[in-house]
Amino acid sequence: MDDRLIVALDVPDAVAGLNLAERLGDAVGFYKIGLGMLTGGGLALANELKQDHGKRIFLDMKLFDIGATVESAVRGLARFDLDFLTVHGDPHVIRAAKEGAAGSGLKILGVTILTSLERADLDAGMIQAGDIHDITVERAARAFEAGADGIICSPREAAAIRALPNARLIVTPGVRPAGAALGDQKRVETPASAIAAGVDHIVVGRPVWQAADPRAAAQAILAEMRG
């Protein structure tokens, strides 16, 4: 299994997620479980896939709060023996999350700028003026300085972030196979171009789970990455 591909289980509940994982079989070894499934048994599914099926798990919670709350939440999640956890890339959040994950194998990934956002969205949220690429790279640098094990960014910023002197893991959503619908993503690249830019893991959801044959779709993405 090529763990560079992470399949997002953005399906309604744990039953649907387990069914999809069974259809994918040994083609996929790494799964993302996000907020959308939190009330549908997401943590139970994460534990089952990890403990009973030997899969790696990326818990995409994008935590943001005061330091003490983040630290406490991460400490609780670290007991599940998962692999990746996202928090917002603000330095105080990263530091608190690292404290909570201490002593475990859980890697903390800082979110830079969501791949569904453009400059107009940042303006609406009163985020500082400037090029979205430059802001993303700066947020990545600050997250790494605060101790993040990795960051989440769009593939379009990956090469610049890989060139940072303290760069670590780079994980990118906003990846679509050639010809696939973009959905709500705006800053998008193909699997091959993301890997060429220095990405460690790509995250793909709808192009896999909406396919008539999810296993074949995943295998096609893996082939595109390798090519």
C-alpha positions as CSV (number, residue, x, y, z in Angstrom):
1,M,0.0,0.0,0.0
2,D,1.2,3.5,-0.9
3,D,0.4,5.6,2.2
4,R,1.0,8.8,0.3
5,L,-2.7,8.6,-0.6
6,I,-5.1,9.4,2.2
7,V,-8.7,8.7,1.4
8,A,-11.2,11.1,3.1
9,L,-14.1,9.2,4.5
10,D,-16.5,12.1,4.1
11,V,-19.6,9.8,4.3
12,P,-22.6,10.1,6.6
13,D,-21.6,7.6,9.3
14,A,-19.3,4.9,10.5
15,V,-21.3,2.1,8.8
16,A,-20.9,3.8,5.4
17,G,-17.2,4.5,6.2
18,L,-16.5,0.9,7.1
19,N,-18.3,-0.3,4.0
20,L,-16.2,2.0,1.8
21,A,-13.0,0.9,3.5
22,E,-13.9,-2.8,2.9
23,R,-14.6,-2.0,-0.8
24,L,-11.2,-0.3,-1.0
25,G,-9.5,-3.3,0.7
26,D,-5.7,-3.3,0.5
27,A,-5.6,-0.6,-2.2
28,V,-5.7,2.1,0.6
29,G,-3.9,2.1,3.9
30,F,-4.5,5.6,5.2
31,Y,-7.9,7.3,5.9
32,K,-9.1,10.7,7.0
33,I,-12.0,11.1,9.3
34,G,-13.3,14.6,9.8
35,L,-15.9,16.7,11.7
36,G,-18.7,15.6,9.4
37,M,-18.6,12.1,10.8
38,L,-17.9,13.1,14.4
39,T,-21.6,12.5,15.5
40,G,-21.9,9.5,13.2
41,G,-19.4,7.3,15.1
42,G,-16.2,8.7,13.6
43,L,-14.0,8.0,16.6
44,A,-15.3,4.5,16.9
45,L,-14.6,4.0,13.2
46,A,-11.1,5.4,13.6
47,N,-10.4,3.0,16.4
48,E,-11.8,0.0,14.4
49,L,-9.9,0.8,11.3
50,K,-6.7,1.2,13.3
51,Q,-6.9,-1.7,15.7
52,D,-8.8,-4.3,13.7
53,H,-7.7,-3.5,10.1
54,G,-4.2,-2.1,10.5
55,K,-5.0,1.2,8.8
56,R,-3.4,4.6,9.5
57,I,-5.8,7.3,10.6
58,F,-5.8,11.0,10.1
59,L,-8.3,12.7,12.4
60,D,-9.2,16.0,10.9
61,M,-10.7,18.1,13.7
62,K,-9.0,21.5,13.0
63,L,-9.1,22.3,16.7
64,F,-9.0,25.9,17.8
65,D,-9.4,27.3,21.4
66,I,-7.4,28.6,24.3
67,G,-4.3,26.6,25.0
68,A,-5.5,24.7,28.0
69,T,-8.6,23.4,26.2
70,V,-6.6,22.4,23.1
71,E,-4.1,20.6,25.3
72,S,-6.8,18.7,27.1
73,A,-8.6,17.7,24.0
74,V,-5.5,16.5,22.3
75,R,-4.4,14.5,25.4
76,G,-7.8,12.7,25.2
77,L,-7.5,12.0,21.5
78,A,-3.9,10.8,21.8
79,R,-5.2,7.8,23.7
80,F,-6.8,6.4,20.5
81,D,-3.3,5.6,19.1
82,L,-4.1,7.6,15.8
83,D,-1.5,9.0,13.4
84,F,-2.3,12.6,12.4
85,L,-4.5,15.3,14.0
86,T,-5.2,18.7,12.6
87,V,-5.3,21.9,14.6
88,H,-5.3,25.5,13.4
89,G,-1.8,26.7,12.6
90,D,-1.7,29.5,15.1
91,P,1.5,29.1,17.2
92,H,-0.3,29.0,20.6
93,V,-2.6,26.3,19.3
94,I,0.3,24.2,17.9
95,R,2.3,24.5,21.2
96,A,-0.7,23.4,23.3
97,A,-1.5,20.5,21.0
98,K,2.1,19.3,21.1
99,E,1.9,19.3,24.9
100,G,-1.3,17.3,24.8
101,A,0.3,14.8,22.3
102,A,3.5,14.4,24.4
103,G,4.5,10.7,24.9
104,S,2.3,9.5,22.1
105,G,2.9,8.8,18.4
106,L,0.2,11.3,17.3
107,K,1.6,13.9,14.8
108,I,0.2,17.4,15.0
109,L,-0.5,19.1,11.7
110,G,-1.2,22.8,11.5
111,V,-3.8,24.2,9.1
112,T,-2.5,27.1,7.1
113,I,-5.3,28.5,4.8
114,L,-8.2,26.2,3.8
115,T,-8.0,25.1,0.2
116,S,-11.6,26.2,-0.3
117,L,-10.7,29.8,0.3
118,E,-9.6,32.6,-2.0
119,R,-8.4,36.1,-1.3
120,A,-12.0,37.4,-1.3
121,D,-12.9,35.0,1.5
122,L,-9.9,36.2,3.6
123,D,-11.1,39.8,3.0
124,A,-14.6,38.8,4.3
125,G,-13.0,37.3,7.4
126,M,-10.8,40.4,8.0
127,I,-7.6,38.5,7.4
128,Q,-4.6,40.7,6.7
129,A,-4.1,42.0,3.2
130,G,-1.6,40.3,1.0
131,D,-1.1,37.5,-1.5
132,I,-2.7,34.2,-0.3
133,H,0.3,32.2,-1.3
134,D,2.7,34.4,0.8
135,I,0.3,34.3,3.8
136,T,0.1,30.5,3.6
137,V,3.8,30.0,3.5
138,E,4.3,32.4,6.4
139,R,1.7,30.5,8.5
140,A,3.5,27.3,7.7
141,A,6.8,28.7,8.8
142,R,5.4,29.9,12.1
143,A,3.6,26.6,12.7
144,F,6.9,24.7,12.2
145,E,8.7,27.1,14.5
146,A,6.0,26.4,17.1
147,G,6.8,22.7,16.8
148,A,4.2,21.3,14.3
149,D,5.1,17.9,12.9
150,G,3.5,19.0,9.6
151,I,1.2,21.4,7.9
152,I,-1.9,21.3,5.8
153,C,-1.8,23.5,2.6
154,S,-3.0,23.6,-1.0
155,P,-0.7,21.9,-3.5
156,R,0.0,25.4,-5.0
157,E,2.0,26.4,-1.9
158,A,3.7,23.1,-1.4
159,A,7.0,23.8,-3.2
160,A,7.6,27.0,-1.4
161,I,6.8,25.4,2.0
162,R,9.1,22.4,1.1
163,A,11.9,24.9,0.6
164,L,11.6,26.3,4.1
165,P,14.6,25.4,6.3
166,N,12.5,23.8,9.0
167,A,9.9,22.1,6.8
168,R,8.5,18.7,7.9
169,L,5.4,16.9,6.7
170,I,3.3,18.5,4.0
171,V,-0.2,17.1,3.6
172,T,-2.5,18.5,0.9
173,P,-6.2,18.4,0.3
174,G,-7.4,20.2,-2.8
175,V,-6.1,17.4,-5.0
176,R,-8.2,16.2,-8.0
177,P,-7.4,13.7,-10.7
178,A,-7.3,15.2,-14.2
179,G,-10.8,15.8,-15.4
180,A,-12.5,15.5,-12.0
181,A,-15.1,18.0,-10.7
182,L,-13.6,20.6,-8.3
183,G,-16.6,20.6,-5.9
184,D,-15.9,23.2,-3.2
185,Q,-12.2,23.3,-3.7
186,K,-10.6,26.4,-5.3
187,R,-6.8,26.0,-5.1
188,V,-6.4,22.6,-6.8
189,E,-3.8,20.5,-8.5
190,T,-3.5,17.0,-9.8
191,P,-2.0,14.1,-7.7
192,A,1.1,14.0,-9.9
193,S,1.8,17.7,-9.7
194,A,1.2,17.7,-5.9
195,I,3.8,14.9,-5.4
196,A,6.2,16.7,-7.8
197,A,5.9,19.8,-5.6
198,G,7.2,17.9,-2.6
199,V,4.0,16.8,-0.9
200,D,4.3,13.8,1.5
201,H,0.6,12.9,1.5
202,I,-2.4,13.9,-0.7
203,V,-6.0,13.8,0.6
204,V,-8.7,12.7,-1.9
205,G,-12.4,12.2,-1.0
206,R,-15.2,12.6,-3.5
207,P,-13.3,11.4,-6.6
208,V,-13.0,8.0,-4.7
209,W,-16.1,7.5,-2.7
210,Q,-18.4,8.9,-5.4
211,A,-17.0,6.6,-8.1
212,A,-18.9,3.6,-9.3
213,D,-15.8,1.6,-8.4
214,P,-14.0,3.3,-5.5
215,R,-11.1,0.7,-5.6
216,A,-10.4,1.3,-9.2
217,A,-10.6,5.1,-8.7
218,A,-8.1,4.9,-5.8
219,Q,-5.8,2.7,-7.9
220,A,-6.0,5.2,-10.8
221,I,-5.0,8.0,-8.5
222,L,-2.0,6.0,-7.2
223,A,-0.9,5.2,-10.7
224,E,-1.1,9.0,-11.6
225,M,1.0,9.8,-8.5
226,R,3.6,7.3,-9.5
227,G,3.7,8.4,-13.0
